[in-house]
Amino acid sequence: MAKRSRKRVVDERWEAKAVKGKTVKQKFGEERSIQLRPLTERQAEYMRMIEDQDLILCTGLAGTSKSHVATAMACQWYREGLIESIVVSRPAISNSKSLGFYGGNLVEKMTNWLEGVLPVMYQYLGRNVVELAIKRGDIKFVPLEVIKGFSANDCFFIVDEAEDITFEEAKKIVTRQGRNCTMVLSGDVSQSELKERSGLKMLIDMARKYEIDIGIMDFNRVDDIVRSDQCKQWIMAFTMEESK
């Protein structure tokens, strides 16, 4: 089901505040003029899909900006008032530590736990804005072990490294989605650390089997890699080596 236009959602929010007699206050302490621009036509298609769909499952090679694009769009929507919060989660497997085992304050814990996402937020919102948003709960980082009772409303929900979610975790995640929630699960299935089948891959297979109306995006071509030429060369080398 297609969503209302971004502009209409924002206008409705401001209208609702005006009816309640609330004044609009400056939300951010610093301004950012950076706007996300697609580097490839595939990225442009991914951005359009995020605009049009409530749930997007994105797979692909390393360095194709799967998480970067989703995070940057979440930041822009947050700044524009389209969403109330940004929610981020990721699986904790292998040698990864749960959020609670890290030392430091809340911001420091989250910096350690989601170092791949926070730099993008700093880029598009500014460090002061991000840290303030974390402290007041506008940016939430939810470990999967406590996600079962979480309801995702008026937010942009990102699951990073989703290739490592189990089927049970996948079930818990997609059933959290509430009203006005855009959810993106992204990961490189070829780099899954799981001994069982990836929950991300199973969600994609189920969506196709039961014709569920979601967005599915694949960045599985070498030409989709935008991180660096070195990254592209290594991916090509590993692909040829593993095919022997």
LOLO-383359 format. One record per residue: residue in three letters; x, y negated, z of N, C-alpha, C, CB in turn. Coordinates in steps of 0.02 Angstrom, whole numbers, padded with zeros to 5 digits, always signed. Glycine has a CB too. Layout:
residues N
ALAXYZXYZXYZXYZ/...
//
This chain:
residues 244
MET+00042+00060+00000+00000+00000+00000+00044-00062+00000-00048+00000+00062/ALA+00032-00107-00046+00072-00168-00051+00056-00215+00007+00059-00204-00118/LYS+00107-00250+00030+00098-00296+00085+00075-00364+00060+00163-00303+00125/ARG+00050-00404+00107+00036-00474+00089+00101-00508+00071+00000-00511+00147/SER+00096-00561+00032+00157-00596+00012+00192-00624+00074+00141-00652-00038/ARG+00257-00629+00070+00296-00656+00126+00272-00726+00144+00371-00657+00109/LYS+00261-00767+00094+00239-00836+00107+00173-00837+00144+00234-00876+00042/ARG+00125-00794+00124+00060-00793+00156+00064-00772+00228+00013-00747+00119/VAL+00106-00723+00244+00115-00702+00313+00142-00758+00355+00161-00641+00317/VAL+00193-00793+00330+00222-00849+00366+00171-00904+00378+00284-00877+00329/ASP+00133-00921+00325+00082-00973+00331+00030-00955+00384+00048-00986+00264/GLU+00009-00893+00385-00040-00870+00434-00014-00877+00505-00060-00798+00420/ARG+00051-00863+00514+00081-00869+00581+00078-00942+00605+00154-00844+00580/TRP+00098-00989+00560+00098-01059+00580+00027-01084+00593+00132-01102+00527/GLU-00020-01060+00552-00090-01080+00561-00116-01056+00628-00133-01052+00504/ALA-00099-00995+00647-00121-00968+00711-00093-01008+00769-00100-00895+00717/LYS-00031-01030+00764-00001-01070+00817-00036-01138+00821+00074-01080+00804/ALA-00052-01167+00764-00085-01232+00764-00154-01228+00797-00092-01259+00693/VAL-00191-01173+00783-00257-01164+00812-00253-01161+00888-00290-01100+00785/LYS-00199-01129+00913-00190-01122+00986-00160-01185+01017-00147-01062+01001/GLY-00147-01236+00977-00119-01298+01002-00045-01295+01019-00156-01317+01062/LYS-00011-01244+00992+00061-01237+01005+00101-01278+00955+00081-01164+01002/THR+00155-01308+00979+00199-01345+00935+00254-01298+00912+00229-01407+00970/VAL+00278-01311+00852+00332-01271+00824+00398-01301+00846+00327-01268+00747/LYS+00437-01261+00883+00502-01284+00907+00558-01257+00863+00513-01262+00980/GLN+00613-01292+00862+00670-01268+00824+00693-01202+00853+00728-01320+00825/LYS+00694-01150+00813+00708-01084+00838+00782-01069+00844+00676-01033+00793/PHE+00822-01102+00805+00892-01085+00802+00936-01143+00823+00910-01062+00733/GLY+00991-01125+00857+01038-01175+00880+01088-01194+00828+01072-01151+00940/GLU+01094-01156+00775+01139-01172+00721+01109-01150+00655+01209-01140+00731/GLU+01126-01182+00601+01096-01167+00538+01143-01124+00494+01077-01231+00501/ARG+01113-01083+00454+01150-01043+00406+01119-01052+00338+01152-00968+00427/SER+01159-01071+00289+01132-01082+00222+01144-01022+00176+01163-01145+00191/ILE+01176-00968+00203+01192-00910+00163+01128-00874+00143+01239-00863+00201/GLN+01122-00859+00079+01065-00821+00054+01091-00758+00020+01023-00863+00005/LEU+01056-00703+00029+01075-00640-00001+01065-00643-00076+01036-00582+00030/ARG+01116-00624-00113+01111-00620-00186+01132-00549-00208+01156-00675-00219/PRO+01092-00516-00248+01110-00448-00270+01171-00449-00314+01051-00415-00307/LEU+01216-00401-00303+01277-00396-00343+01268-00351-00403+01334-00370-00300/THR+01216-00310-00403+01201-00266-00459+01125-00265-00470+01229-00194-00446/GLU+01104-00241-00527+01033-00234-00540+01002-00183-00493+01021-00213-00613/ARG+01041-00133-00474+01017-00083-00427+01002-00114-00359+01068-00026-00419/GLN+01044-00159-00337+01031-00194-00275+00970-00238-00280+01092-00236-00255/ALA+00960-00270-00337+00901-00311-00348+00838-00269-00343+00905-00347-00416/GLU+00840-00208-00371+00783-00162-00368+00770-00142-00295+00796-00099-00411/TYR+00823-00130-00258+00818-00113-00186+00785-00170-00147+00889-00098-00156/MET+00804-00231-00161+00775-00289-00127+00701-00296-00143+00811-00353-00146/ARG+00683-00285-00207+00612-00288-00226+00572-00233-00191+00604-00282-00302/MET+00603-00175-00183+00569-00120-00150+00556-00136-00077+00611-00056-00156/ILE+00604-00168-00044+00595-00187+00026+00539-00239+00032+00660-00215+00055/GLU+00534-00282-00018+00480-00332-00018+00411-00299-00024+00491-00381-00076/ASP+00407-00245-00063+00343-00217-00082+00320-00158-00039+00346-00196-00153/GLN+00366-00123-00007+00348-00063+00029+00358-00072+00104+00390-00004+00003/ASP+00320-00034+00143+00327-00036+00216+00382+00010+00241+00261-00018+00249/LEU+00394+00064+00205+00446+00112+00225+00489+00128+00164+00414+00178+00253/ILE+00556+00122+00174+00604+00135+00121+00655+00185+00146+00638+00070+00097/LEU+00667+00238+00108+00719+00287+00123+00773+00277+00071+00691+00360+00121/CYS+00833+00259+00095+00888+00241+00049+00948+00287+00060+00908+00167+00059/THR+00970+00320+00008+01029+00362+00012+01080+00338-00040+01011+00436+00000/GLY+01141+00361-00032+01191+00342-00081+01262+00344-00055+01177+00274-00106/LEU+01308+00330-00099+01379+00333-00084+01400+00278-00036+01419+00329-00147/ALA+01457+00288-00005+01485+00236+00039+01502+00175-00002+01548+00262+00074/GLY+01493+00116+00028+01513+00054-00005+01462+00026-00053+01575+00064-00041/THR+01400+00051-00052+01348+00026-00098+01302-00025-00066+01307+00085-00124/SER+01318-00047-00005+01281-00100+00031+01210-00079+00051+01277-00161-00012/LYS+01201-00015+00066+01135+00009+00087+01113-00027+00151+01137+00085+00098/SER+01157-00028+00201+01140-00059+00265+01146-00135+00261+01185-00032+00321/HIS+01195-00159+00224+01207-00231+00219+01146-00267+00191+01268-00246+00176/VAL+01118-00242+00137+01061-00274+00105+01001-00275+00153+01042-00238+00040/ALA+00987-00218+00185+00930-00214+00230+00939-00261+00289+00921-00143+00256/THR+00999-00264+00318+01011-00307+00375+01007-00380+00356+01080-00292+00406/ALA+01035-00398+00298+01033-00467+00275+00961-00489+00263+01074-00476+00211/MET+00920-00446+00234+00850-00464+00223+00812-00471+00289+00815-00411+00179/ALA+00828-00428+00337+00797-00433+00403+00813-00500+00435+00820-00376+00448/CYS+00876-00522+00428+00896-00586+00457+00859-00644+00424+00972-00596+00449/GLN+00853-00642+00358+00818-00695+00322+00744-00697+00341+00825-00686+00246/TRP+00713-00639+00347+00642-00637+00367+00632-00663+00437+00615-00566+00360/TYR+00679-00646+00481+00675-00670+00551+00681-00746+00553+00731-00638+00594/ARG+00727-00773+00514+00736-00846+00512+00674-00880+00484+00797-00864+00470/GLU+00642-00850+00435+00584-00880+00403+00520-00871+00444+00574-00851+00335/GLY+00522-00829+00496+00463-00818+00537+00418-00763+00511+00424-00881+00541/LEU+00440-00724+00462+00400-00670+00436+00393-00613+00486+00430-00644+00371/ILE+00444-00604+00527+00443-00552+00579+00461-00583+00646+00491-00494+00561/GLU+00440-00550+00699+00456-00574+00766+00522-00547+00792+00400-00555+00814/SER+00543-00489+00767+00603-00458+00794+00636-00413+00743+00588-00420+00857/ILE+00699-00397+00755+00737-00348+00716+00754-00291+00763+00802-00380+00684/VAL+00737-00230+00743+00752-00171+00783+00801-00127+00745+00686-00131+00800/VAL+00854-00106+00779+00905-00065+00746+00917-00003+00789+00971-00105+00736/SER+00924+00053+00755+00942+00115+00790+00989+00155+00747+00878+00156+00807/ARG+01019+00204+00777+01063+00250+00740+01070+00314+00780+01132+00217+00724/PRO+01086+00369+00747+01096+00431+00784+01162+00429+00821+01094+00491+00737/ALA+01164+00461+00879+01226+00467+00918+01247+00540+00916+01218+00442+00992/ILE+01296+00556+00874+01317+00625+00866+01392+00629+00872+01293+00655+00799/SER+01418+00689+00867+01489+00702+00867+01521+00671+00929+01522+00675+00804/ASN+01571+00627+00920+01606+00597+00976+01577+00529+00995+01679+00589+00960/SER+01520+00510+00966+01490+00446+00981+01464+00444+01052+01433+00431+00933/LYS+01468+00385+01084+01443+00376+01151+01373+00345+01149+01490+00333+01192/SER+01332+00363+01197+01268+00330+01204+01280+00259+01227+01221+00367+01253/LEU+01234+00215+01213+01242+00144+01228+01258+00132+01302+01179+00106+01210/GLY+01228+00170+01347+01236+00157+01418+01305+00173+01445+01188+00197+01456/PHE+01346+00212+01408+01411+00231+01433+01465+00178+01419+01432+00296+01403/TYR+01449+00129+01378+01497+00076+01364+01498+00026+01422+01481+00040+01298/GLY+01557-00004+01433+01562-00056+01484+01541-00123+01455+01632-00060+01511/GLY+01538-00174+01500+01523-00241+01477+01450-00259+01482+01546-00250+01408/ASN+01434-00322+01461+01365-00344+01463+01326-00317+01404+01362-00421+01464/LEU+01263-00337+01398+01221-00308+01346+01248-00322+01276+01151-00336+01352/VAL+01270-00383+01263+01296-00400+01197+01358-00359+01181+01312-00476+01192/GLU+01403-00351+01231+01464-00313+01221+01449-00239+01208+01510-00320+01281/LYS+01400-00211+01245+01380-00142+01233+01356-00133+01161+01324-00121+01283/MET+01315-00179+01139+01286-00173+01072+01338-00184+01018+01229-00222+01064/THR+01386-00227+01031+01440-00238+00983+01478-00173+00971+01487-00293+01008/ASN+01491-00136+01024+01526-00072+01018+01483-00020+00982+01546-00047+01087/TRP+01419-00020+00997+01375+00033+00972+01356+00023+00900+01314+00037+01015/LEU+01349-00040+00878+01327-00053+00809+01373-00102+00774+01256-00081+00810/GLU+01437-00085+00775+01486-00130+00745+01478-00137+00670+01556-00106+00761/GLY+01443-00091+00637+01432-00096+00566+01376-00143+00546+01419-00029+00538/VAL+01331-00159+00594+01272-00201+00579+01281-00272+00605+01210-00170+00610/LEU+01309-00280+00664+01315-00347+00694+01354-00397+00651+01347-00341+00761/PRO+01409-00378+00619+01444-00427+00577+01400-00457+00523+01504-00395+00545/VAL+01354-00417+00495+01308-00443+00444+01260-00493+00476+01269-00385+00411/MET+01237-00478+00536+01193-00525+00572+01229-00590+00588+01166-00493+00636/TYR+01292-00584+00609+01331-00644+00622+01338-00686+00559+01401-00626+00651/GLN+01347-00652+00502+01357-00687+00439+01295-00726+00418+01375-00637+00385/TYR+01237-00696+00427+01175-00727+00401+01137-00768+00453+01130-00673+00374/LEU+01151-00759+00517+01116-00797+00568+01163-00840+00611+01078-00750+00613/GLY+01226-00819+00616+01272-00853+00660+01277-00817+00727+01250-00926+00671/ARG+01337-00816+00756+01349-00778+00817+01305-00802+00875+01422-00782+00837/ASN+01300-00867+00884+01261-00894+00939+01187-00874+00934+01267-00970+00942/VAL+01160-00878+00874+01090-00859+00863+01080-00785+00879+01068-00875+00791/VAL+01125-00743+00855+01118-00671+00865+01122-00654+00939+01173-00634+00827/GLU+01170-00682+00975+01177-00666+01046+01118-00691+01086+01242-00695+01073/LEU+01092-00750+01068+01032-00775+01102+00972-00730+01087+01017-00848+01080/ALA+00966-00708+01024+00910-00665+01005+00913-00598+01041+00909-00653+00929/ILE+00974-00572+01052+00981-00510+01089+00959-00519+01161+01055-00485+01086/LYS+00980-00574+01192+00964-00586+01262+00889-00594+01274+01000-00647+01287/ARG+00854-00624+01226+00782-00633+01236+00740-00579+01203+00761-00701+01210/GLY+00773-00527+01176+00737-00469+01151+00712-00474+01080+00681-00455+01194/ASP+00733-00525+01043+00712-00531+00973+00752-00483+00928+00721-00603+00949/ILE+00812-00467+00950+00851-00415+00917+00859-00358+00966+00920-00442+00892/LYS+00832-00300+00948+00832-00243+00994+00872-00186+00963+00759-00220+01010/PHE+00910-00152+01005+00946-00093+00984+00920-00034+01024+01024-00101+00992/VAL+00887+00013+00991+00852+00066+01026+00886+00134+01013+00777+00069+01003/PRO+00916+00164+01064+00944+00231+01055+00889+00281+01038+00982+00254+01118/LEU+00904+00329+00996+00853+00376+00974+00826+00419+01032+00880+00421+00920/GLU+00866+00427+01084+00843+00469+01139+00786+00437+01179+00901+00484+01186/VAL+00774+00372+01169+00719+00339+01205+00667+00310+01157+00746+00283+01250/ILE+00669+00331+01094+00626+00300+01043+00555+00327+01044+00656+00310+00975/LYS+00543+00383+01077+00478+00417+01074+00420+00372+01096+00479+00479+01117/GLY+00430+00330+01147+00376+00288+01171+00376+00217+01142+00379+00283+01244/PHE+00417+00206+01091+00424+00138+01063+00373+00126+01008+00495+00128+01036/SER+00343+00068+01007+00297+00048+00953+00327-00010+00914+00227+00028+00982/ALA+00334-00002+00849+00366-00052+00806+00314-00095+00772+00411-00018+00753/ASN+00303-00155+00799+00255-00202+00772+00290-00268+00757+00196-00213+00821/ASP+00269-00303+00704+00295-00369+00686+00371-00370+00685+00269-00421+00734/CYS+00401-00320+00653+00474-00315+00655+00501-00285+00590+00496-00272+00715/PHE+00566-00291+00583+00603-00257+00530+00645-00204+00566+00649-00308+00488/PHE+00632-00141+00552+00662-00085+00588+00713-00052+00542+00609-00034+00611/ILE+00776-00051+00564+00831-00022+00525+00859+00038+00562+00887-00075+00512/VAL+00864+00094+00527+00899+00153+00554+00962+00163+00513+00853+00217+00553/ASP+01019+00148+00543+01083+00153+00509+01111+00224+00518+01133+00100+00537/GLU+01153+00245+00471+01183+00312+00472+01129+00366+00479+01232+00318+00530/ALA+01075+00357+00442+01017+00402+00449+01029+00471+00421+00957+00372+00415/GLU+01085+00481+00387+01101+00549+00364+01110+00597+00422+01165+00548+00321/ASP+01123+00570+00482+01136+00612+00540+01076+00619+00588+01194+00586+00577/ILE+01017+00597+00567+00959+00609+00609+00932+00680+00595+00903+00556+00596/THR+00909+00712+00648+00880+00779+00640+00808+00773+00617+00883+00818+00707/PHE+00777+00829+00600+00708+00828+00579+00663+00802+00635+00685+00897+00557/GLU+00675+00823+00697+00635+00800+00754+00643+00725+00765+00654+00837+00818/GLU+00704+00699+00757+00716+00628+00764+00681+00590+00707+00791+00612+00764/ALA+00684+00617+00647+00650+00585+00590+00576+00579+00603+00663+00625+00525/LYS+00546+00632+00631+00475+00632+00646+00458+00577+00697+00453+00701+00674/LYS+00500+00570+00749+00488+00519+00799+00494+00449+00770+00537+00527+00858/ILE+00543+00439+00725+00555+00372+00697+00498+00348+00654+00620+00372+00657/VAL+00479+00387+00605+00429+00363+00556+00359+00357+00588+00426+00411+00496/THR+00347+00391+00644+00283+00385+00677+00282+00327+00728+00265+00449+00712/ARG+00337+00290+00732+00339+00230+00775+00312+00169+00738+00411+00216+00799/GLN+00307+00173+00672+00292+00115+00631+00221+00090+00644+00301+00131+00557/GLY+00216+00025+00662+00151-00006+00676+00134-00059+00626+00151-00034+00746/ARG+00095-00109+00648+00072-00162+00603+00129-00210+00586+00014-00200+00635/ASN+00128-00234+00524+00178-00281+00499+00249-00259+00515+00165-00350+00527/CYS+00264-00197+00502+00331-00171+00514+00360-00144+00449+00329-00114+00568/THR+00417-00171+00430+00455-00144+00374+00510-00100+00402+00484-00201+00328/MET+00515-00039+00379+00563+00009+00406+00609+00034+00350+00527+00068+00441/VAL+00674+00032+00362+00723+00056+00314+00768+00107+00348+00765-00003+00284/LEU+00771+00167+00320+00818+00218+00343+00870+00227+00288+00781+00286+00359/SER+00933+00216+00305+00985+00220+00253+01042+00265+00277+01012+00150+00236/GLY+01072+00300+00229+01128+00343+00246+01156+00379+00185+01109+00393+00298/ASP+01215+00406+00193+01248+00445+00141+01242+00518+00160+01324+00424+00133/VAL+01195+00553+00129+01181+00623+00146+01243+00667+00137+01123+00651+00104/SER+01287+00649+00091+01346+00689+00078+01396+00686+00136+01380+00667+00014/GLN+01388+00637+00181+01434+00630+00237+01401+00649+00304+01459+00559+00241/SER+01347+00687+00301+01311+00707+00362+01356+00750+00406+01247+00744+00344/GLU+01354+00737+00471+01392+00775+00520+01350+00833+00550+01417+00730+00576/LEU+01288+00837+00529+01243+00887+00558+01260+00957+00533+01171+00870+00542/LYS+01249+01006+00577+01257+01075+00557+01192+01101+00525+01276+01119+00617/GLU+01138+01063+00536+01074+01080+00506+01060+01032+00448+01018+01078+00559/ARG+01003+01040+00416+00985+00996+00360+00970+00926+00385+00925+01025+00323/SER+00991+00876+00347+00981+00806+00366+00907+00789+00368+01018+00760+00317/GLY+00887+00756+00422+00817+00733+00428+00799+00682+00375+00805+00705+00497/LEU+00848+00641+00355+00835+00592+00302+00818+00628+00236+00896+00547+00292/LYS+00855+00680+00219+00842+00718+00158+00773+00751+00162+00897+00770+00146/MET+00755+00776+00221+00691+00810+00230+00633+00760+00222+00687+00844+00298/LEU+00642+00699+00247+00590+00648+00238+00579+00633+00164+00608+00583+00276/ILE+00633+00627+00127+00628+00614+00055+00592+00670+00020+00699+00604+00024/ASP+00610+00732+00037+00578+00790+00005+00503+00792+00022+00612+00854+00027/MET+00486+00778+00085+00416+00778+00106+00376+00723+00071+00410+00771+00182/ALA+00406+00664+00065+00371+00608+00033+00355+00625-00040+00414+00544+00036/ARG+00401+00657-00074+00390+00677-00143+00339+00734-00147+00456+00697-00176/LYS+00344+00782-00102+00300+00840-00104+00227+00820-00091+00322+00891-00052/TYR+00217+00776-00042+00149+00757-00022+00127+00689-00051+00143+00755+00053/GLU+00168+00662-00096+00152+00600-00131+00136+00543-00083+00093+00611-00179/ILE+00179+00534-00033+00171+00480+00016+00196+00415-00015+00209+00496+00082/ASP+00158+00362-00007+00173+00298-00039+00227+00261+00000+00110+00255-00044/ILE+00291+00275-00017+00347+00240+00013+00397+00224-00042+00380+00282+00070/GLY+00450+00187-00024+00503+00174-00071+00561+00222-00061+00527+00102-00065/ILE+00588+00249-00115+00646+00293-00112+00699+00265-00159+00628+00367-00131/MET+00757+00250-00132+00810+00219-00171+00873+00262-00166+00824+00147-00147/ASP+00905+00275-00223+00967+00313-00226+01023+00270-00254+00958+00377-00268/PHE+01078+00265-00216+01139+00232-00241+01192+00287-00249+01163+00175-00192/ASN+01180+00332-00294+01224+00390-00300+01271+00387-00361+01183+00452-00304/ARG+01274+00330-00393+01319+00322-00450+01381+00282-00428+01284+00286-00509/VAL+01438+00300-00454+01500+00266-00436+01495+00191-00451+01559+00296-00473/ASP+01460+00173-00504+01453+00103-00522+01413+00063-00470+01419+00096-00590/ASP+01378+00098-00424+01340+00063-00371+01386+00039-00315+01287+00110-00343/ILE+01448+00063-00313+01494+00044-00259+01519-00027-00269+01554+00094-00255/VAL+01510-00069-00218+01531-00139-00223+01581-00158-00168+01470-00184-00219/ARG+01597-00112-00124+01641-00129-00068+01710-00150-00092+01647-00070-00020/SER+01741-00109-00134+01807-00125-00161+01825-00074-00215+01861-00125-00105/ASP+01874-00091-00255+01898-00044-00306+01931+00016-00273+01947-00078-00353/GLN+01965+00005-00217+01996+00061-00181+01944+00111-00158+02037+00036-00122/CYS+01889+00085-00129+01834+00128-00107+01807+00168-00166+01778+00087-00074/LYS+01796+00135-00222+01769+00169-00281+01816+00224-00305+01757+00118-00337/GLN+01882+00210-00306+01930+00260-00329+01932+00321-00283+02000+00229-00334/TRP+01928+00309-00218+01929+00365-00170+01866+00407-00177+01937+00339-00099/ILE+01808+00374-00185+01746+00412-00193+01750+00455-00255+01685+00363-00197/MET+01777+00428-00309+01784+00467-00371+01831+00526-00360+01810+00422-00428/ALA+01886+00514-00324+01934+00567-00312+01904+00623-00269+01997+00539-00279/PHE+01869+00603-00215+01838+00653-00172+01785+00693-00209+01808+00619-00110/THR+01746+00659-00251+01694+00693-00289+01724+00745-00336+01652+00642-00330/MET+01778+00728-00370+01810+00777-00415+01842+00833-00375+01863+00742-00458/GLU+01872+00817-00318+01905+00868-00277+01854+00917-00250+01944+00836-00220/GLU+01798+00892-00226+01747+00935-00196+01709+00976-00248+01698+00893-00156/SER+01712+00955-00311+01677+00992-00364+01716+01052-00389+01661+00945-00421/LYS+01780+01058-00369+01821+01113-00391+01800+01178-00358+01896+01098-00377/
//
